[in-house]
Amino acid sequence: QLQWLQLGVAIRMAQGLGVHRDGSNFGLRPIEIEVRRRIWAQICVLDVRFAEKLCREPTIDMDS
């Protein structure tokens, strides 16, 4: 369960930094946009996997 808590912190930090938003709206370089997308995608995958493992609902709303 420690990993679940750490993932929660990572999700909140990423959201606080705006990683969950499309970087192309911020005038970032293409490499920065792609890195942000990949980081957020990996966080989403981890969230779903941990939720399945612990029989819980994912923290991240997949519609957002």
C-alpha positions, 0 to 999 in steps of 0.5 A: 500500500505504500506504493499506492500512497506514493502514486497518489503523491505523484498524481497530485504533484503532476497535476499541480505542475500541469502535466495532465494538461496538453503542453501544446497550449503553453507554447512548449518545445515539441520534446517537452510536450512529448515528455509531458504526455509520456509521463502523464500516460505512465502515471495513468497506467500505474494508477489503473494497475494499482487500482486493479491490484487493490480492488479500488477505483482509479484515482484519475478520471479517464475522461479527463 
